[in-house]
């Protein structure tokens, strides 16, 4: 299993968008992988359950994580969170 490191931007986006580092790492380790722009790799994973965002409840939280592989691990560039 490769290590996961974060840019400051990614850490800010995790907090602002309602994700956790554990969810990001789960998306990287066990999520769907797809090619992204600028030589990056995207990871997508849905998390079922009860998720509260901005005062509303949602059944699913979806994370899209964009990262590059450097040395022996992933460097997370940004995280996008969708609720539905």
SERO-4910 file (N, C-alpha, C, O; in steps of 0.05 Angstrom, whole numbers):
BEGIN
 pado doro    nc1    nc2    nc3   cac1   cac2   cac3    cc1    cc2    cc3    oc1    oc2    oc3
  Unk    A     17    -23      0      0      0      0     18     25      0     36     27     17
  Unk    A     13     43    -19     28     67    -21     20     87      0     -3     87     10
  Unk    A     38    105      8     31    126     27     15    148     14     16    151    -11
  Unk    A      0    163     29    -15    185     19     -6    210     34     -7    211     58
  Unk    A      2    230     18     10    256     29     -9    277     17    -22    272     -3
  Unk    A     -9    301     28    -28    321     21    -14    348     16      5    355     30
  Unk    A    -24    363     -5    -16    391     -8    -32    407     12    -52    397     23
  Unk    A    -24    431     18    -39    449     36    -67    454     23    -87    456     38
  Unk    A    -68    457     -3    -94    462    -16   -113    438    -11   -136    442     -4
  Unk    A   -102    414    -14   -119    390     -9   -129    390     20   -153    384     24
  Unk    A   -112    396     39   -121    396     67   -143    417     72   -162    412     86
  Unk    A   -140    440     59   -160    461     62   -187    451     50   -208    455     62
  Unk    A   -186    439     26   -210    430     13   -224    407     28   -248    405     29
  Unk    A   -208    389     40   -219    368     57   -237    380     79   -259    371     83
  Unk    A   -226    400     92   -240    412    114   -264    428    104   -286    425    115
  Unk    A   -261    444     84   -282    461     74   -305    446     61   -328    455     62
  Unk    A   -300    422     50   -320    407     36   -332    384     51   -348    369     41
  Unk    A   -324    381     77   -337    361     94   -327    333     91   -341    314     98
  Unk    A   -302    329     83   -290    303     81   -272    298    104   -267    316    120
  Unk    A   -261    274    106   -241    267    126   -217    255    112   -219    245     90
  Unk    A   -194    255    125   -170    243    114   -175    213    110   -165    201     91
  Unk    A   -189    201    129   -195    172    127   -211    166    101   -206    146     88
  Unk    A   -231    183     95   -246    179     71   -229    183     46   -232    167     27
  Unk    A   -212    203     46   -194    207     23   -176    183     19   -173    174     -3
  Unk    A   -164    173     40   -146    150     38   -161    125     29   -150    109     14
  Unk    A   -186    122     38   -203     99     28   -208    102     -1   -209     82    -16
  Unk    A   -213    126    -11   -218    131    -39   -193    124    -55   -196    111    -77
  Unk    A   -170    132    -46   -145    126    -60   -139     96    -60   -131     85    -80
  Unk    A   -143     83    -37   -136     55    -34   -156     36    -47   -149     15    -57
  Unk    A   -182     43    -45   -203     24    -54   -224     35    -73   -244     22    -79
  Unk    A   -220     60    -82   -239     72   -100   -234     66   -129   -214     54   -136
  Unk    A   -252     75   -146   -249     73   -175   -227     92   -184   -227    115   -176
  Unk    A   -209     82   -200   -187     99   -210   -192    107   -239   -200     90   -255
  Unk    A   -186    132   -246   -190    141   -274   -169    162   -281   -159    176   -263
  Unk    A   -162    164   -306   -143    185   -315   -155    213   -313   -179    216   -318
  Unk    A   -138    232   -306   -147    260   -303   -128    278   -319   -108    269   -329
  Unk    A   -135    303   -321   -119    322   -335    -91    326   -323    -87    321   -299
  Unk    A    -73    335   -339    -46    344   -330    -30    321   -318    -14    325   -300
  Unk    A    -35    296   -327    -20    273   -317    -28    264   -289    -13    249   -277
  Unk    A    -50    273   -280    -59    266   -253    -77    241   -255    -85    232   -276
  Unk    A    -82    229   -232   -100    206   -229   -123    214   -211   -119    226   -190
  Unk    A   -147    206   -220   -170    211   -203   -179    186   -190   -176    164   -200
  Unk    A   -190    189   -166   -201    167   -151   -230    175   -142   -234    197   -134
  Unk    A   -248    156   -145   -276    163   -138   -287    140   -120   -283    117   -125
  Unk    A   -300    149    -99   -313    129    -81   -337    141    -68   -337    164    -60
  Unk    A   -359    125    -67   -383    133    -53   -383    122    -25   -374     99    -20
  Unk    A   -393    138     -7   -396    130     21   -426    131     28   -438    153     29
  Unk    A   -438    108     33   -466    107     40   -470    113     70   -452    109     86
  Unk    A   -494    122     76   -500    127    104   -513    154    107   -522    166     87
  Unk    A   -514    164    131   -527    190    136   -505    211    138   -489    211    156
  Unk    A   -505    230    119   -485    251    118   -499    278    120   -517    284    104
  Unk    A   -491    294    138   -503    321    142   -484    341    129   -460    342    134
  Unk    A   -496    358    111   -480    379     98   -498    404     96   -519    403     84
  Unk    A   -488    426    108   -502    451    108   -531    448    117   -550    460    105
  Unk    A   -535    433    138   -561    431    151   -580    411    138   -602    408    147
  Unk    A   -571    397    117   -588    378    104   -576    350    106   -551    347    109
  Unk    A   -593    329    105   -584    302    107   -583    290     79   -601    294     63
  Unk    A   -562    274     73   -559    261     48   -552    232     53   -540    225     73
  Unk    A   -560    214     34   -555    186     37   -527    178     27   -517    157     36
  Unk    A   -516    194      9   -490    186     -3   -472    210     -4   -480    233    -11
  Unk    A   -447    206      3   -425    225     -1   -406    213    -20   -396    191    -16
  Unk    A   -400    228    -42   -381    218    -62   -356    236    -62   -358    260    -63
  Unk    A   -333    223    -59   -308    237    -60   -294    232    -87   -293    210    -97
  Unk    A   -284    254    -99   -266    252   -122   -239    264   -112   -238    287   -105
  Unk    A   -219    248   -113   -192    255   -104   -174    256   -128   -173    237   -144
  Unk    A   -159    278   -131   -140    281   -153   -112    282   -142   -106    297   -124
  Unk    A    -95    264   -153    -69    260   -141    -48    254   -163    -55    247   -186
  Unk    A    -23    256   -156     -1    248   -172     16    228   -156     19    230   -132
  Unk    A     28    209   -170     45    189   -157     73    200   -157     85    205   -178
  Unk    A     85    204   -133    112    214   -130    127    195   -111    116    187    -91
  Unk    A    151    189   -119    168    171   -103    154    145    -98    150    129   -116
  Unk    A    145    141    -73    132    115    -66    104    119    -57     92    102    -43
  Unk    A     92    143    -63     65    147    -53     50    168    -69     60    180    -88
  Unk    A     25    172    -62      7    190    -75      8    217    -61      7    219    -37
  Unk    A      9    239    -77      7    266    -67    -20    276    -76    -25    280    -99
  Unk    A    -38    280    -56    -65    289    -62    -64    319    -68    -54    335    -52
  Unk    A    -74    327    -92    -74    355   -101   -100    369    -92    -98    391    -81
  Unk    A   -123    356    -96   -148    368    -88   -169    347    -83   -166    324    -92
  Unk    A   -190    354    -70   -212    336    -63   -238    350    -69   -243    373    -61
  Unk    A   -256    336    -84   -283    347    -90   -303    328    -76   -300    304    -78
  Unk    A   -322    340    -63   -342    324    -49   -370    331    -60   -377    354    -63
  Unk    A   -385    310    -66   -413    314    -76   -431    298    -57   -425    276    -48
  Unk    A   -454    310    -51   -474    298    -34   -500    293    -50   -508    311    -65
  Unk    A   -511    270    -47   -537    264    -60   -551    242    -46   -573    234    -54
***
